[in-house]
Amino acid sequence: MTRRALPSSASDPRPPRPSALLRVLRAGLLFGAAGAVLVLAGFAAFLFALEREATPQAPAADGIVVLTGGADRITAATVLLTERRGKRLLITGVHPDTTLPEISRTVPATQEQLECCVELGRSALNTRGNAIETAVWARAHDFRSLIVVTSAWHMPRALVELSRAMPDIALLPYPVVARLPRDTGWRGALASARLLFVEYVKFVAAYVGIGPWPAVTAKVGEGITSPAP
């Protein structure tokens, strides 16, 4: 009696099942692709929301705060002060060695115009520190509204941190749009894209409550100086 030969695996119509490792790799690639799409979609929405035109005129508020990081920011803030858009101006994030006379030489306002109403905040180390320092200053003056001056690309993160530090104070954004040369070339475009993407990542981190510590260098309030007239 002869035995029937068993069918070989080649004749098995069922496809071989992928290994567990292969399934994990496929799932990882799927989630990675979905995550990349979400990140790019969020980045596109972030770029779309940025102001691209300078704000023509700011409404009046109790005070004005400018976050350092560019000369155009301080210039815009001092112009608002001279136009009496706010009673006082806080420049937060000032280098410890920077003085008001030095600032007055770079803005369209005299030292005398600035001495009465400008205070320099020297405690902040980052945007979160700017918010903490601003909240202490605003409450010390019993301000209920502030004009916020910073770069357009930095404004979303600044508003997140400021709103968290002082939810009871109305914030009026006054974004400063940087003047870029007409032809920056591919290197300039790449640098701008990198800057904006890093800022988007920082904005998301700030939105979920993740931020660098420490945020200030000293006891908040002690780092704010008001030049004597």
C-alpha positions in Angstrom: 0.0 0.0 0.0 1.5 3.2 -1.1 1.2 6.4 1.0 -0.1 9.6 -0.6 2.5 12.3 -0.7 1.6 15.3 1.5 1.0 18.5 -0.4 3.9 20.8 -0.5 3.8 24.4 0.9 4.1 25.7 -2.6 0.7 24.3 -3.5 -0.9 25.9 -0.3 -3.2 28.6 -1.7 -3.1 30.6 1.6 -0.5 33.4 1.6 2.1 33.2 4.4 1.2 35.2 7.5 3.6 38.1 8.2 5.7 37.8 11.2 5.0 39.8 14.4 8.0 42.0 13.8 6.8 42.9 10.3 3.3 43.8 11.6 4.8 46.1 14.2 7.0 47.8 11.5 3.9 48.3 9.3 1.9 49.7 12.2 4.8 52.0 13.1 5.1 53.3 9.5 1.4 53.9 9.4 1.3 55.9 12.6 4.5 57.7 11.6 2.9 58.7 8.3 -0.3 59.8 10.0 1.7 61.8 12.6 3.7 63.5 9.8 0.5 64.5 8.0 -0.9 66.0 11.2 2.3 67.9 11.9 2.4 69.3 8.4 -1.3 70.2 8.5 -0.9 72.0 11.8 2.2 73.8 10.5 0.2 74.9 7.4 -2.6 76.2 9.6 0.0 78.0 11.8 1.5 79.7 8.8 -1.9 80.7 7.4 -2.8 82.3 10.7 0.3 84.5 10.8 -0.1 88.2 10.1 1.6 89.3 6.9 0.7 92.9 6.9 1.6 95.5 9.6 -1.2 96.5 11.9 -2.3 99.9 10.8 -3.4 101.2 14.2 -3.6 99.7 17.7 -6.6 100.4 20.0 -6.0 102.1 23.3 -5.2 100.0 26.4 -4.1 100.6 30.0 -0.5 99.5 29.2 1.9 98.3 26.5 4.4 95.4 26.7 7.0 94.6 24.2 9.0 91.3 24.2 12.6 91.8 23.1 14.1 90.0 20.2 14.3 92.5 17.5 14.9 96.3 17.1 11.6 96.7 15.1 9.6 95.5 18.1 10.9 98.2 20.5 10.6 100.9 17.9 6.9 99.9 17.3 6.2 99.9 21.0 7.7 103.3 21.7 5.8 104.7 18.8 2.6 103.4 20.4 3.6 105.0 23.7 4.3 108.4 22.1 0.9 108.1 20.5 -0.6 107.6 23.9 -2.0 104.2 23.1 -1.1 103.1 26.7 -0.2 104.8 29.9 3.1 102.9 30.5 5.4 100.6 28.6 7.2 97.5 29.8 10.2 96.3 27.8 10.6 92.7 29.0 13.7 90.5 28.5 16.2 93.4 28.5 19.8 92.5 28.9 21.2 93.4 32.4 23.7 95.8 30.9 21.3 97.7 28.6 20.2 101.2 29.7 17.4 103.4 28.8 19.7 106.1 27.2 21.0 103.3 24.8 17.5 102.4 23.9 16.5 106.0 23.3 19.2 106.3 20.7 17.6 103.5 18.6 13.9 104.6 18.7 12.0 107.6 17.4 11.5 109.0 21.0 13.7 111.1 23.2 15.1 109.9 26.5 12.8 112.4 28.3 9.8 111.0 26.6 10.8 107.5 27.7 11.9 108.3 31.2 8.4 109.1 32.5 6.6 106.0 31.4 9.0 103.1 30.4 10.1 100.3 32.7 12.8 97.7 31.8 12.3 94.1 32.8 15.5 92.2 33.3 14.3 88.9 34.9 12.9 87.0 31.9 15.0 84.3 30.3 12.4 83.2 27.7 8.8 83.8 26.6 7.4 82.1 29.6 9.5 84.4 31.8 8.3 87.4 29.7 4.7 86.4 30.6 5.5 86.0 34.3 7.3 89.4 34.5 4.6 91.1 32.6 1.8 89.7 34.8 3.6 91.1 37.9 4.1 94.5 36.3 0.5 94.8 35.0 -1.0 93.8 38.4 1.3 96.3 40.2 -0.2 99.0 38.1 -3.7 97.6 38.3 -3.9 97.4 34.5 -6.9 95.5 33.0 -5.7 95.6 29.3 -2.4 95.4 27.5 -1.2 95.9 23.9 1.2 93.1 23.2 4.1 94.0 20.8 6.3 91.2 19.3 7.1 89.7 15.9 4.2 88.3 13.9 5.7 84.8 14.0 6.2 85.0 17.8 2.8 86.4 18.6 0.8 83.1 18.8 3.2 81.6 21.5 3.5 84.9 23.3 -0.3 85.2 23.6 -0.5 81.6 24.9 2.0 82.3 27.7 0.7 85.7 28.5 -2.9 84.4 28.7 -1.9 81.6 31.0 0.0 84.0 33.3 -2.8 86.6 33.5 -6.1 85.3 32.3 -7.9 88.2 33.9 -6.2 90.8 31.7 -7.3 91.6 28.1 -4.5 91.2 25.5 -4.6 93.2 22.3 -2.0 91.9 19.8 0.1 94.3 17.8 2.3 92.0 15.6 5.4 93.5 14.0 6.0 92.2 10.5 9.7 91.9 9.6 10.8 93.6 6.4 12.5 90.9 4.3 14.6 91.6 1.1 12.8 90.8 -2.1 15.3 88.2 -3.3 16.5 86.1 -0.4 17.5 83.1 -2.5 17.0 79.5 -1.5 19.3 79.8 1.5 17.2 82.6 2.9 14.0 80.7 2.2 15.3 77.6 3.9 16.4 79.6 6.9 13.0 81.3 7.2 11.2 77.9 6.9 13.4 76.5 9.6 12.7 79.4 11.9 9.0 79.2 11.4 8.9 75.4 11.9 10.9 75.6 15.1 8.6 78.4 16.3 5.6 76.2 15.5 7.0 73.3 17.6 7.6 75.8 20.5 4.0 77.1 20.1 2.6 73.6 20.3 4.7 72.9 23.4 3.6 76.1 25.0 0.0 75.3 24.2 0.1 72.0 26.0 2.0 73.5 28.9 5.5 72.4 28.2 8.2 75.0 28.5 11.8 75.7 29.6 12.7 76.3 33.2 13.8 78.4 34.9 11.9 81.2 33.3 13.3 84.1 35.2 16.7 84.9 36.7 15.6 86.6 39.9 12.6 87.2 42.1 10.0 88.6 39.8 9.5 92.3 40.3 13.0 93.0 41.5 14.2 92.7 37.9 11.9 95.6 36.8 13.5 99.0 36.9 11.9 102.3 36.3 14.3 105.1 35.4 14.0 108.2 37.6 12.9 111.3 35.7 
